[in-house]
């Protein structure tokens, strides 16, 4: 199976330096303690960023989301926004990276004195890591589209576990993906606890019905930067848009479907539970082109 996160392998990544707690180190030296809160309990927040033509796309929005998530988790990052930007720039500069780069910025609560989920067991400083790689989507995925399978694992309500929090705790999403893989799919289509269409396990989901772009209300899915840009594009271009609760039956009458994410941008969906869609559909292709124009304009600012 491919999946929305499937990459075109790049041998340069074997030698790429990793930024870890203020130091650049080789990949094999980029290690954290088994007592780290991220390892013990998935206690941390992260961001996925894209370096496009020398610019970190939508950087301020990514930093807003990172710091908001850290505040929600009462996690002190220990770095200012300017210091994080400087670390991102240092990492890419050291690796001679300017384009086609995907970056994972990760912050955990840091080491603990004993394995425990209790944040009060933390000692010392948080762990901050930046992994920058030459990483672009596998062209075969873009050409063939994704196969999705609706799974039993549900997206939780904000008062249970808020999907909008970019947390290291991803086990429910991994379980969803495993279920989808067993069904022969690339990614999972997840419903909310009322049975409405919510999200995929790693991307945000859209479908087109009667010329209208449909997606969830946003309460039960990732707070996706790319998702937000597609919503903005629809509004600015006068493309009909329906944010809200959509039943599985609505999808049965859809003409197109696609997913969005920082890494893949806009990726067409070829099939959901055996129901097939054009790859890409005309509106999907239009939105993908508009999004590419948007990131090119962002890089040129």
Secondary structure, DSSP 8 states (H G I E B T S, - for coil): ---TT-B---GGGGG--EEETTEEE-GGG----TTBHHHHH--EEEEEEEEETTEETTHHHHHHHHHHHHHHTT----S-HHHHHHHHHHHHHHTT--SSEEEEEEEE--BBSSS-S-GGGB-S--EEEEEEEE--B-HHHHHH-EEEEE-S--B--TTTS-TTS-BS--HHHHHHHHHHHHTT-SEEEEEBTTSBEEEESSSEEEEEETTEEEE--SSSS---HHHHHHHHHHHHHT--EEES--BHHHHHT-SEEEEEETTTEEEEEEEETTEE--TT-HHHHHHHHHHHHHHHHHHH-
